[in-house]
Amino acid sequence: ELGSLALAQVEVAHEVSIASSPARATGAVLLVLPLMAVGWALSRKDVEPYLRHPAQRLAVLIGLGLILAGLVSSIFILRRAR
């Protein structure tokens, strides 16, 4: 009885992993591409004109906060699904 329960839990975990793989791949693409673009802009020093005014800096901080909140919530949802 315990063996079949453990096997069922392993199967469910595997199915959740398979079902969530497209979302994880999408998340990785949506995270990696902007990070690459920002890294490229920083390497070319093209970011300075966008950060001249305090309102622009505030918008960057708000955007970073939203990105981090989205990452944390998606990690929480994926872990909770297991």
C-alpha beads as a LAMMPS data file, in Angstrom:
LAMMPS data file: protein, C-alpha beads

82 atoms
81 bonds

1 atom types
1 bond types

-500.0 500.0 xlo xhi
-500.0 500.0 ylo yhi
-500.0 500.0 zlo zhi

Masses

1 110.0

Atoms # bond

1 1 1 0.000 0.000 0.000
2 1 1 2.768 2.467 0.926
3 1 1 4.792 1.479 -2.118
4 1 1 1.914 2.169 -4.482
5 1 1 1.279 5.510 -2.761
6 1 1 4.939 6.488 -3.141
7 1 1 4.887 5.424 -6.790
8 1 1 1.754 7.505 -7.390
9 1 1 3.417 10.546 -5.815
10 1 1 6.466 10.108 -8.036
11 1 1 4.250 9.840 -11.111
12 1 1 2.324 12.982 -10.160
13 1 1 5.552 14.897 -9.568
14 1 1 6.813 13.779 -12.975
15 1 1 3.571 14.842 -14.657
16 1 1 3.680 18.246 -12.957
17 1 1 7.270 18.667 -14.098
18 1 1 6.326 17.812 -17.675
19 1 1 3.221 20.000 -17.607
20 1 1 5.113 23.001 -16.252
21 1 1 8.082 22.729 -18.604
22 1 1 6.607 25.020 -21.312
23 1 1 5.924 27.684 -18.693
24 1 1 9.447 27.345 -17.319
25 1 1 10.914 27.586 -20.821
26 1 1 8.840 30.671 -21.577
27 1 1 9.889 32.211 -18.288
28 1 1 13.532 31.510 -19.042
29 1 1 13.261 33.126 -22.474
30 1 1 11.399 36.132 -21.090
31 1 1 14.050 36.513 -18.413
32 1 1 17.192 35.783 -20.422
33 1 1 16.447 37.964 -23.444
34 1 1 15.847 41.186 -21.478
35 1 1 18.905 40.476 -19.328
36 1 1 21.007 40.000 -22.453
37 1 1 19.658 43.250 -23.911
38 1 1 20.415 45.158 -20.721
39 1 1 23.882 43.625 -20.521
40 1 1 24.571 44.569 -24.125
41 1 1 23.368 48.137 -23.530
42 1 1 25.492 48.402 -20.388
43 1 1 28.553 47.143 -22.237
44 1 1 28.062 49.804 -24.906
45 1 1 27.235 52.458 -22.286
46 1 1 23.939 53.275 -24.019
47 1 1 21.944 53.370 -20.786
48 1 1 23.013 56.778 -19.460
49 1 1 20.580 58.857 -21.584
50 1 1 17.680 56.802 -20.200
51 1 1 18.622 57.446 -16.582
52 1 1 19.150 61.212 -16.583
53 1 1 15.967 62.188 -14.784
54 1 1 14.785 60.970 -11.378
55 1 1 11.455 59.842 -12.839
56 1 1 13.295 57.537 -15.233
57 1 1 15.315 56.054 -12.376
58 1 1 12.127 55.527 -10.395
59 1 1 10.537 53.756 -13.368
60 1 1 13.568 51.453 -13.613
61 1 1 13.339 50.613 -9.915
62 1 1 9.611 49.931 -10.173
63 1 1 10.195 47.721 -13.212
64 1 1 12.914 45.764 -11.440
65 1 1 10.630 45.326 -8.449
66 1 1 7.834 44.011 -10.644
67 1 1 10.187 41.592 -12.385
68 1 1 11.471 40.274 -9.060
69 1 1 7.929 39.959 -7.696
70 1 1 6.918 38.001 -10.780
71 1 1 9.887 35.677 -10.446
72 1 1 9.232 35.047 -6.773
73 1 1 5.545 34.391 -7.339
74 1 1 6.190 32.040 -10.253
75 1 1 8.738 30.092 -8.205
76 1 1 6.231 29.918 -5.345
77 1 1 3.486 28.664 -7.684
78 1 1 5.718 26.012 -9.238
79 1 1 6.892 24.765 -5.847
80 1 1 3.343 24.735 -4.519
81 1 1 2.225 22.639 -7.523
82 1 1 4.571 19.874 -6.509

Bonds

1 1 1 2
2 1 2 3
3 1 3 4
4 1 4 5
5 1 5 6
6 1 6 7
7 1 7 8
8 1 8 9
9 1 9 10
10 1 10 11
11 1 11 12
12 1 12 13
13 1 13 14
14 1 14 15
15 1 15 16
16 1 16 17
17 1 17 18
18 1 18 19
19 1 19 20
20 1 20 21
21 1 21 22
22 1 22 23
23 1 23 24
24 1 24 25
25 1 25 26
26 1 26 27
27 1 27 28
28 1 28 29
29 1 29 30
30 1 30 31
31 1 31 32
32 1 32 33
33 1 33 34
34 1 34 35
35 1 35 36
36 1 36 37
37 1 37 38
38 1 38 39
39 1 39 40
40 1 40 41
41 1 41 42
42 1 42 43
43 1 43 44
44 1 44 45
45 1 45 46
46 1 46 47
47 1 47 48
48 1 48 49
49 1 49 50
50 1 50 51
51 1 51 52
52 1 52 53
53 1 53 54
54 1 54 55
55 1 55 56
56 1 56 57
57 1 57 58
58 1 58 59
59 1 59 60
60 1 60 61
61 1 61 62
62 1 62 63
63 1 63 64
64 1 64 65
65 1 65 66
66 1 66 67
67 1 67 68
68 1 68 69
69 1 69 70
70 1 70 71
71 1 71 72
72 1 72 73
73 1 73 74
74 1 74 75
75 1 75 76
76 1 76 77
77 1 77 78
78 1 78 79
79 1 79 80
80 1 80 81
81 1 81 82
